Amino acid sequence: MAQYKSKFKELGFYVDGELKRFSNGVFSTDDKADITVLDTLSDATKTEEVIPVEKPKPAAKAKPSGK
C-alpha cells in the first residue's frame, strides 16, 4: 500500500475521470492508476509504501484416534 501526504488537507485529483480526495492531508491506495497519477502531482509526496505480509495459517489439528 502506498501512502502520500499533501500540504493541503483535502487535495483533489482525477483518475480516469473519477475525483479522488486526500483526507486530512493523507491518501493511501493500492490502485496502480492512483499511484501513477499521484507520482506526477507536485503537491503530493510519497511517505511510505507498505507491503502487506500474509499471516501464516495455523496447522490443521490432528484428530484423536478412537481406539
Secondary structure, DSSP 8 states (H G I E B T S, - for coil): -EEEEESSTT-EEEETTEEEE-BTTEEEE--HHHHHHHHH-TTEEEEEE------------------
